[in-house]
Amino acid sequence: MMGFRPFINYYGINLILYELSTPFLNIHWWLDKVGMTGSSLQLANGIALLTTFGGSRLVWGTYQNYSMYKDIWRAVQNPGELPVPSWLALTYLASTTALSGLNFYWFGKMIQAVAKRFEKPNTDRNQEEKER
């Protein structure tokens, strides 16, 4: 229903750049499945994944969301020929804010997951756990 209204369509193509990290995520998953967890190839791919995710979703996405918030505010304040209903503006603001928050959360989880794959086993700690 919201797609039938010519409202902030410009941002659709800008925000699709979020998906730049998806190929690296798929490669990371594939490397796990073929037994290459912790390999140098997975490390290089993990770095590329974190870099593209951080750049496209966190940096670019935050900038585009800020620009979209400004445009929504202008559209609500200056209705013009086709006024923007408050429910529509609030829906876009709430959904993009929630999704941006999730991107930051996922980025933290991704860093933890990549770091965990490359931790070296601590022999003293493993010995203590066995003794318990």
Disulfide bonds with the S-S distance in Angstrom:
none
